[in-house]
Amino acid sequence: MANYQIINSTTNIVENTVEWNGDTSVWKPNDGFIGVASTEAGIGWKYNSSGVGIGTTSGETTKMWIPQIGYGTTV
């Protein structure tokens, strides 16, 4: 099993973290959400699929995981 970040595909904000094996025949995120295997971020962080690494501020748009202050609010 791996940790998956459950991301709202409209806002790209991580809304939940689950332990899952990735088998969508057993379970899958609800419509409008995606699961990305990662232990590098958490609830409230923004996901950027074209980025690499972990940011330290919300302005680091080249990073995959961008920290936020509160739900959907940028630093």
N, C-alpha and C positions, 0 to 999 in steps of 0.2 A: 504494500500500500504506500501511496505517496500523498503529500500534501498538495492540494489544488486550491488556487485562489479562484473564487467564483466572482466573475466580473460582469457588471451591467453593461451590455454591449452598446447602449445608447450614451452613457456617461463615461464609460471606461474606468469606473471606480470599483474597487474590490469591495464587495458587499458581504462576503463570507469566506471562511476557510474550512475545507473539509478534508478528511482522510478518505481516499478513494483509489481504486485500482485503474480507473480510466475506462472501464468496461461500460459502454452506454446501453448494453442490453440488460444490465442490472440496475443502473441508475444513471441519470443525466441531469444537468442543470435545467431549470425551467426555461421556457421560451424567452428570448431576450437576454439570456445570460450565457457566458462561455466559461469553461474551466481551463485554467492554465496551471500545469504542474510547476510549483515553485515554493521554496521556503524563504525567499528573499523579501517578500512584502507582506502586507497584512491589510486588514479591514481599513478602508478609508484612503488607501493609496491609489494613485492613478496608474493605469496600465497603458504602455505605448509599445505596440507590437513591433514597430520598426526601430526601437531603441535598443541600447545595449547597457547592461549594468544597473546600478542603483544610484539614484540621485540623492542629493542632500537638501535641495530646495526645489520648489515647484517650477522654477525657471529653467531647469535642466531638461529641456525637451528632447535631447538626444538620448536620454536614459530610458530603459524599459520600465523601471519602477520609479514613480515620482511621488514623493511625500506630499501630503496635503494637510492643512489644518482644518479639522472638522470634516464633515461629509461634503465633498465636492467643492470645498472652498480652497483656493490656492493661496500660497504664502506670498 
